[in-house]
Amino acid sequence: MAETIRKDLEYENDPNLVHNAPTKVRVKKKIRTFKRYIPFFIMLAPGLLYLLINNYLPMFGLVIAFKDFNFVKGILGSEWVGFKNFEFLFKTQDAFIITRNTLLYNGFFIVLNTVSAVGVAILLNEIRKVFFVRLYQSIILIPFLISMVVVSYLVYAGLSVESGILNNTILPLLGLEPISWYMEPKYWPFILPIINLWKSIGFFTIIFFSAILGIDKEYYEAATLDGASKWQQIKKITIPLISPVIIMMTLLSIGRIFYSDFGLFYQVPLNSGMLYDTTNVIDTYVYRGLLQLGDIGMASAAGFYQSIVGFILVLIANLIVRKRSKDNALF
Amino acid sequence: MKYFNRLKVLFLATLLLVTACTKNESTTNSSDQSEGSNNGKEETYELVMAFPVFGPVPKDMDKVEAAINKISKEKINATVDLEPISIGAYDQQYNLMLTSNEKLDLLMVSFRTVDGLISKGSLHELDDLLEKYGDGIKQVFEPEYLNAAKHNNKHFIIPNYNEMAESNGLLIPKKYVDDYGIDLSKVTEFKDLEYVFEQIKKNNSDIAPLVPAGVGFSILDHYRWYDSLGDSIGVLPNYDNDLQVVNLYETHEYEEHLNLLRKWYEAGYIMKDAATNQDSQIDLLKSGRGAALISGMKPGIAEDESIKFGMEMVATPLTEAYSTTRNVVGLNWGIPITSENPEKAMQFLDLMFSNEEIARLLHWGIEGEHYVEVSENVIDYPEGVDGSNSGYALNQNWMFGNQFGSGYVWNGTSPKLAQDYKEFNQTAHLSKALGFTFNAEPVRNEYTAVSNVIDQYKLSLETGSVDPDEVLPEFISKLKAAGIDTIIKEKQKQLDEWASHQ
């Protein structure tokens, strides 16, 4: 099977054979080619169907963002209102703050997570005892599996004014005054990235670690023979060889840069009002604002806006990647 | 490959078309059926009734349902399919049922969602049905309260009959009152509380005398001197103010209360973590971290709360009882627009309010199995049964029609609780705007912005956690920038309009 397909590919890519052939023959060839691919199409079908039903069909609901949605009239029957549902996102004084917070935090998360996870993955690769590799891997993965609500309580145990470890044990030891962490916005641009890193580093590390494991050991042997130091090996072999994975992961994260981890920004600061200047992001703003109104149109508008911006950013990022190295681009 | 691409597009297009069509078909079908059922021989109709449960779903729900159906089939030729949904998932679940046209005939809606449902047209108008089938309901309510549940002068919902008003007061375990020699007769208004807190702090410096009455609540959430008109964005001070809506956060009284709270916070009378508290008031009091709280009051509150807290509690009211729209429309029954037989739904609703047998089944379960009568009109668990192993320990009698419709009270509560409630409801002061509901739709952009600003400042200010001298002006100016004046103007307009119809 694989053999015939490769031949087909060669055949199709051969301009002399395909494009100069008479039309009738070409159509015939096409049909035959298609027949050969049938088993593959069948294998593709469940995944494709899932994608259609789960990801493409709901897109129809995007029209709600442009409608004054009414249950009686239904989605198609409701009246069009143009961009009125989007107004609330931009008309407010907070529009700048929430956009800035969302972009800066998520941008910083991408850089911080990628750099740290690649570092940890390289370190893991240097450990020779399999038992310890497994052990460390599990330990750094555990936070990823903990729900954000639980994380918020862990953080609270550290930062609470009345019973927190920091205020009751650590700060007095250092001779410092207790701090009302949940009332002081200035500390949160540091607290949130730390928590995010602690929570998601395990996931990224495993992806990069498996990419490193896929590198042929012969490269390192050859490098060692040539007298390359560990640092040189990392710089010249490991990182270049896993860069496709790094680029792919980064592109995927950029697509979601306008969405933020709701748990991290809502649960972890305990929805404390005084912190909004540094913790309010688009998702939390929409949630708080619409909690009472419950307007489906406005909520869809916010989601639509987020995905459009994400989509455009992915296109731009991909374009930049493709300019530099065509093989690493997603599409 | 091109051939296949075309195939894909075709497939996608048909799929979209098919889904769009089926949706339309199902709606037309349903309306046909409801017309058909009116003429000709009547079949027994099965009503689907969705309501939230606050604990686990009782395992004998089906038995209770069967017993109810026996009565309802005979009386109105309809059976009911009870659909209990856990409270956490309730809003999502019923919204899904509504949007997907699932069969649903009776729906419990809370004050938070009712305006949205009505403005989106998801609920049936009930005036004619109430006129035709609702005599039992009308008998239970004082007319002013049933009228207060109207929206745009029409009935869309039937509230449950329980406490129709609320006063505010202090709730404190009896042991502290006795041990620390607190004379509660000295406490008649808000500022007198300082004396109570002082006594507690003097005797026990480890405890926070005042804690919030729940996670996410501020102290002032349960102490009001104004009609919040639904959301506290534009209020009526003293429940009257000649129907002139004002900005609560700019009033002198509000500032005074904040200053007092700040003073208490700095003196250590209010829990330090009050603004970010994550523990329920029950946990706080049980673990000895907090001593008292300010809470809403109703008849029998001390007994109710004693059971909840697991220790004897004392309640001291600080305000008189007032009734606002919010008190009347707490949890309500509505008939979704998708219901195929609203007549039967209304008849069942009426039966729930007026039929003692059905009320007993919904409130307490089956006699002998889930409860026994221990003395006249007082019931308790049968022998060997308690809250943990009873098949029907729902305890949500305040959600199914008339809270006292069963004629029973649970052992431990006052046997004359029903009379107390009736008296409480009949003697409560009525807010001048009782019955008014604000529709935020015309000012929704401002509304989202203002909601965010309030979320940002309210909790910190109203727990004394921040200095009002500094933060209150900032709060007010941000509210203005977010457009609170536009909302208040709109509210005033709607209120004037409402008043002209009264």
Interface residues (C-beta under 8 A of the other chain):
Chain A: K30 I31 F34 F41 L52 Y56 L57 F60 F69 N70 F71 V72 K73 G74 L76 E87 F88 K91 T92 Q93 D94 Y153 Y156 S160 V161 E162 S180 Y182 M183 L270 N271 S272 G273 M274 Y276 N280 Y285 R288 G289 L290 L291 Q292 L293 G294 D295 M298
Chain B: M1 Y3 F4 L12 L15 L16 T19 A20 K23 T27 L98 T99 R112 T113 G116 L117 K120 G121 S122 G216 D231 M271 K272 D273 A275 T276 Q278 R289 I337 A440 R444 N445 Y447 T448 A449 S451 N452 D455 Q456 Y457 K458 L459 S460 S465 V466 K478 A481 A482
